[in-house]
Amino acid sequence: WFLAWRCSRKLAGFIRAGRPIHVVAHSNGATVVLDALRRLDYPRIERLHLLSPSCSEDGEVSGLARVNCELISIYRAGNDWVLKFADSDIGNILGFDDLGAGGPRNMAHAISDFIVVDEDDYSHSSWFEGERFEALMHRITKT
């Protein structure tokens, strides 16, 4: 809860300044960001990019269905053993889930655009390796 509180304070400052907000979160950072947005009553943001997110795939549970956003991109890694663990009984007890493995569901409050990016040969943190990171930054800044 502390990280979500800190994140919500930062986001609130950007909102007050009238800046466009683009959020990129990896793994459990997706849960932190979605909780921060909930704390701010889901303010308008431009883009949300979730890399191998370990939050609930249920949009009502995670809050993803309530995000007020022009574009949400979910990046899934085909060889993501971390999210396989997150979907186990122990992973669920620890509070993890597997949006990045299965994809979203229960998105009754649809947003204007939703993209799922699959990279079959990536692992959980491959997004940050050399040319893969460059390709990711290119994709994020072009959308």
C-alpha positions as CSV (number, residue, x, y, z in Angstrom):
1,W,0.0,0.0,0.0
2,F,2.9,2.3,0.7
3,L,4.2,2.2,-2.9
4,A,0.7,2.9,-4.3
5,W,0.4,5.8,-1.9
6,R,3.7,7.3,-3.0
7,C,2.8,6.7,-6.7
8,S,-0.6,8.3,-6.3
9,R,1.1,11.4,-4.7
10,K,3.5,11.7,-7.7
11,L,0.6,11.2,-10.2
12,A,-1.5,13.8,-8.4
13,G,1.3,16.3,-8.8
14,F,1.5,15.7,-12.6
15,I,-2.3,15.9,-12.8
16,R,-2.3,19.3,-11.0
17,A,0.4,20.5,-13.4
18,G,-1.8,19.6,-16.3
19,R,0.7,17.3,-17.8
20,P,-0.3,14.4,-20.1
21,I,0.4,11.1,-18.2
22,H,1.9,8.0,-19.8
23,V,2.4,5.2,-17.3
24,V,4.7,2.2,-17.8
25,A,4.7,-0.6,-15.2
26,H,6.4,-4.0,-15.0
27,S,5.3,-7.1,-13.0
28,N,3.9,-6.2,-9.6
29,G,4.3,-2.5,-10.5
30,A,1.0,-3.0,-12.4
31,T,-0.8,-3.6,-9.1
32,V,0.9,-0.6,-7.6
33,V,-0.1,1.7,-10.5
34,L,-3.7,0.4,-10.6
35,D,-4.0,0.9,-6.9
36,A,-2.6,4.4,-7.2
37,L,-5.1,5.3,-9.9
38,R,-7.9,3.9,-7.8
39,R,-6.8,6.1,-4.9
40,L,-7.1,9.1,-7.2
41,D,-10.6,7.9,-8.4
42,Y,-9.2,6.9,-11.8
43,P,-8.1,10.3,-13.3
44,R,-7.7,10.6,-17.1
45,I,-4.3,9.4,-18.3
46,E,-3.1,9.1,-21.9
47,R,-1.5,5.7,-22.1
48,L,-1.0,2.7,-19.8
49,H,1.7,0.1,-20.7
50,L,1.8,-3.0,-18.5
51,L,4.8,-5.3,-19.0
52,S,4.4,-8.9,-17.8
53,P,1.8,-7.6,-15.3
54,S,1.3,-9.7,-12.2
55,C,-2.1,-8.3,-11.3
56,S,-5.5,-9.9,-11.6
57,E,-6.7,-10.6,-15.1
58,D,-10.2,-9.7,-13.9
59,G,-10.6,-6.0,-14.9
60,E,-13.1,-5.4,-12.0
61,V,-10.8,-6.9,-9.4
62,S,-7.6,-5.2,-10.6
63,G,-9.3,-1.9,-11.5
64,L,-8.1,-2.2,-15.1
65,A,-11.7,-1.9,-16.3
66,R,-12.1,1.5,-14.6
67,V,-8.9,3.1,-15.9
68,N,-9.8,6.3,-17.8
69,C,-7.3,6.0,-20.6
70,E,-7.0,6.4,-24.4
71,L,-4.9,3.3,-24.8
72,I,-3.9,0.3,-22.7
73,S,-1.2,-2.0,-23.9
74,I,-0.5,-5.3,-22.2
75,Y,2.9,-7.0,-23.0
76,R,3.0,-10.7,-22.5
77,A,6.1,-12.9,-22.5
78,G,5.8,-16.5,-23.8
79,N,8.5,-17.9,-21.5
80,D,7.4,-16.1,-18.3
81,W,8.0,-18.5,-15.5
82,V,7.5,-15.7,-12.9
83,L,3.8,-15.4,-14.0
84,K,3.4,-19.1,-14.0
85,F,4.5,-19.0,-10.4
86,A,2.1,-16.1,-9.8
87,D,-0.8,-18.2,-11.0
88,S,0.0,-21.0,-8.5
89,D,-1.6,-21.4,-5.2
90,I,1.5,-20.0,-3.4
91,G,1.7,-17.1,-5.8
92,N,-2.0,-16.3,-5.2
93,I,-1.5,-16.5,-1.4
94,L,1.4,-14.0,-1.8
95,G,-0.9,-11.6,-3.7
96,F,0.3,-12.2,-7.3
97,D,-1.8,-12.9,-10.3
98,D,-1.3,-13.5,-14.0
99,L,-2.7,-10.8,-16.3
100,G,0.5,-11.0,-18.2
101,A,0.0,-14.7,-18.9
102,G,-3.7,-15.0,-19.7
103,G,-4.8,-11.5,-20.8
104,P,-7.6,-9.4,-19.5
105,R,-11.2,-10.4,-18.9
106,N,-14.3,-8.8,-17.4
107,M,-13.7,-5.5,-19.1
108,A,-17.3,-4.3,-19.0
109,H,-16.1,-0.6,-19.0
110,A,-14.3,-0.8,-22.3
111,I,-11.7,1.8,-23.1
112,S,-11.3,3.3,-26.6
113,D,-8.3,1.1,-27.5
114,F,-6.7,-2.0,-26.1
115,I,-3.6,-3.8,-27.4
116,V,-2.1,-7.1,-26.3
117,V,1.5,-7.6,-27.5
118,D,2.8,-11.2,-27.4
119,E,6.5,-11.9,-27.5
120,D,6.8,-15.7,-27.5
121,D,10.5,-15.9,-26.9
122,Y,10.6,-13.4,-24.1
123,S,10.9,-14.2,-20.4
124,H,9.6,-12.1,-17.5
125,S,12.2,-9.3,-17.7
126,S,13.4,-9.7,-21.3
127,W,11.8,-6.3,-22.1
128,F,14.8,-4.6,-20.6
129,E,17.6,-6.4,-22.6
130,G,19.6,-4.5,-25.2
131,E,17.8,-4.3,-28.5
132,R,14.6,-5.6,-27.0
133,F,14.5,-2.6,-24.7
134,E,15.1,-0.3,-27.6
135,A,12.2,-1.9,-29.5
136,L,10.0,-1.5,-26.5
137,M,10.8,2.2,-26.1
138,H,10.2,2.7,-29.8
139,R,6.8,1.0,-29.5
140,I,5.9,2.9,-26.3
141,T,6.8,6.3,-27.8
142,K,5.1,5.7,-31.1
143,T,1.7,4.7,-29.6
